[in-house]
């Protein structure tokens, strides 16, 4: 290479480093820049976005007219956390409404009060305490307490959080979105409350799931809490109990259907993307008949994805690939696995579609590869085994209906029971996404003893805990220690005696969706592609070490969620680059983003993750 060429190359490399350093400086110093506020005195103390409580310095107290409105002692955030956790332990009993109110709900109330008055401290507690001690606090910040909160939301409601769009707002949504005070919104989680955590139609109470998911986006993915928006779309409810409850806060009418329903969702999507063109919308807990239809309707037009269809599928695929590794085999052996799936709702079909695509991709993405992949699944719903002989098969399940003659050769027929299917197929994996608690009965688990796998896998993935198809204790006690067990809800590891432990892997969506959301945000991609979801799942599957996987540990502890999220986000960005969908973010344009090496990409992701630190506040008149 000539000297002139070398100089030009070095110049380009230097330019690239300067741009990268500039972007890195921009993101790391942003949290330390003064924040301009247009309020003072009690108005600041009553604003959870800016309130610091006793952490306001004396200089800030003078600048913001707070002197005398707070106790004289100035505490740092660590002291505030210590005070709060002491209160949490001391007050959990006092916060109970009575003997029927569980401790977890009492703790949720105390955390919610902190959220209402000081968002930065809330997320600092969430990140440093709750996630670090996730085994103790997971039931509070996720299932089963979130489900309990949603069921009792009208009684627990104290102050609004998020936005509510209803069928009564038709024609007004485009103006309504401007009622939200934030000029920038990066992430929206929206639900219609029709299928909350396997608990069914909870109507407007479903807003609790949108709030809870965004808490995880902030704590795990570092999305700025001032740029998230929980949304409830109220189109009515078919829950007769709520329709008759005089204290119910939602519309007391039956749900809209057909074109009327679609028109409401269409208007909402147009409104939010008009005001915030680069926002990401995650659909959460929509009933199956709408989950697929809305996903197909919007996914090529907007930055959106459905957590139940795509997120659950990604976590399940990561677990299935981990189960292959746990047998001492390469992940490329995944297309050889025989899988019986219990449940053909949105989650079940989502997993089936994603698993089929994963297998087909490993086999070369040919038509023959898809046919071969499709033959590895046996789907059982409430009516039994799904075959082509069934009348009125759900169109989404039709590709997985088994051929009648083929099933006859296996000794099975249309509507065969789960235990019959397991007994005849002898699967490598029994995957539960049915929301039917106890479906994996003693008889079904006994049938799994006939599996041809050297280490069969039991995945009881339904939420909340009461809907899990079986417990870890039940699976290990019947099948012994040579299995892989995963669940959607938290179960404790099982002591098998003689120093052996049956590991309960919690295959929760919280592993994937924060990283997917962050990666989509930072890549600037206009859509969320199947390839990005696949990259996220494979990243999660590869996260565990060989030693951990061979012990039966296929999912990492949630306490590592921040690191997992960072790696998944980087994998999503790399896939966006590979698919030529990258658009850049802030000062990092698409061209420079494409040039980042692995180390620089990880730094780019980490430097764009918000951390809950108090900013310096400076008052300025409007």
Protein Blocks (a to p, Z undefined) as FASTA:
>chain_A
ZZklmmmmmmmmmmmmmmmmmmmmmmmmmmmpccddfbehjllmmmmklogkjmlcfklm
mmnopghpacfbdcdfklmmmmmmmmmmmmmmmmpgbjklcfklmmmmmmmmmmmmomkl
mmmmmmmmmmmmmmmmmmmmmcfklmmmmmmmmmmpmbdcdjdddfklgojlmmmmmmpm
bfbdfbdcddehlagghnapnhjmlmmmmmmmmmmmmmmnopafklgccddddebjfbfk
lmmmmkbcbdcddddehjllmmmmmmmmmmmmmmmmmbccddehiafklmmmmmmmmmmm
pccddfklmmmmmmmmmmmmmmmmmnopafklmmmpccddedjbfklmmmmmmmmmmmmm
mnoopaklmmmmmmmpccddfkopadfkbghiafklmmmpccfklmmmnopaehiafklm
mmmnopabdcdfehpghklgfklmmmmmmpcbfbdcdddfbccfklpfbdfklmmmmnoj
mbccddfbdcddddebjhiacddddddfklmmmmmmmmmmmnopabdcfklmmmmmmmmm
mmpcfklmmnopabdcfklmmmmmmmmmmmmmmmmmmnopagbjajlcfklmmmpcfklm
mmmmmmmpccddddddddddZZ
